[in-house]
Amino acid sequence: MAVLLLQTSQQSLSNYSRRLIFTGPRKRHFLSKCKQHCLKKSSQSLRVLTTEATNGSSTGVISRGHKVVGYWLLGCCGMVAGSVVIGGITRLTESGLSMTKWHIIKGMKPPSTSQEWEEEFERYKQFPEYKYVHKDITLSDFKRIFYMEYFHRMWGRAIGLTFAIPAAFFLIKKWVPQHVKPRLGIYAGIILFQGLLGWWMVKSGLEEKPQPDDVPRVSQYRLAAHLGTAVILYASMLYTTLGILAPPQPLASGPKLGRLRGLTHGTVAMTFITALSGAFVAGLDAGLIYNSFPKMAEQWIPDDIMTMSPRLKNLFENPTTVQFDHRLLGSSTLVFILGTWMLARGVGLPRRARLAANCMAGMAFVQVGLGISTLLYYVPTHLAAA
């Protein structure tokens, strides 16, 4: 390409020199200046072509490879979101403690014979959930909750394979953008960590509780860690995906844009904290009490909101306080989102950014509506999972 540019420039300069009306030193000086100018322009064009090829902005193989990587990451995002929904259904159906063993390879094969099912059922009977919650469960009922947990675990393994195998292929083919390569390593680590964290969470529900009246369930702290890690993985993957498939458009800096950026970061933080708060609500079954809105049993602040000692413990282990905090955080997050949406309308964002802001505001109202409905109807599975 460089040789072609230089040859074209030199040929044009030669043809032009034949038509000049002046001769001598003046002609040689003029031709020298023109030659320097042509060389400079050719060098600039070459740098532009090289930059486009490196960044994948040309229409060649590299840019198509980047697009494939972007759509693959988008599919991984969908699978991570699906795992959150499946995990929620597993929790709501009280299926998460039905599988009492964990093995990354052997755990992929479910019981297949009557004897294997009987052995699995007998093993389940040795743990607290059967003794205190599911004492009258039949083998048929056990199979139902077992398959729910089994599906959740297999979905997690499918995420690992869907990520690892294509990632290795794309790296070999050199389709992955340079700035994305270290992120793939981080995502791989998070996926592996999620599997280990999931089993650590399940183990907390298989242990005998210190108090005889404690309900066997997983630790709300570990549940929040499991959900929070999934949200971080999803959000970071989606951020990378959008950077590949829809590169950011430059905007003129200004005070309004700075305020919008700051408020957006605050909204993201509030949304994340509210999601973690929801994990504590699920872990403590706090959605099954005070099923009224906006008041809690005809009170704005319940009487039993600070009954535990030390008081800080109420924020994480008192179901009343946990639900109260979740209501407050949900309402505050809605205010943050609406403030971000209103500020975005006056900044002059590109069409794509305006659409994202409008969708964010709309989904905020949908989410609040789903949360209130779930509470009022005593946590039905279909509403709570949505």
Secondary structure, 3 states (H helix, E strand, C coil): CHHHHHHHHHHHHHHHHHCCCCCCHHHHHHHHHHHHHHHHHHHHHHHHHHHHHHHCCCCCHHHHHHHHHHHHHHHHHHHHHHHHHHHHHHHHCCCCCCCCCCCCCHHHCCCCCHHHHHHHHHHHCCCHHHHHCCCCCCHHHHHHHHHHHHHHHHHHHHHHHHHHHHHHHHHHHCCCCHHHHHHHHHHHHHHHHHHHHHHHHHHHHHCCCCCCCCCCCCCHHHHHHHHHHHHHHHHHHHHHHHHHHCCCCCCCCCHHHHHHHHHHHHHHHHHHHHHHHHHHHHHCCHHHCCCCCCCECCECCCCCCCCCCCHHHHHHHCHHHHHHHHHHHHHHHHHHHHHHHHHHHCCCCCHHHHHHHHHHHHHHHHHHHHHHHHHHCCCCHHHHHC
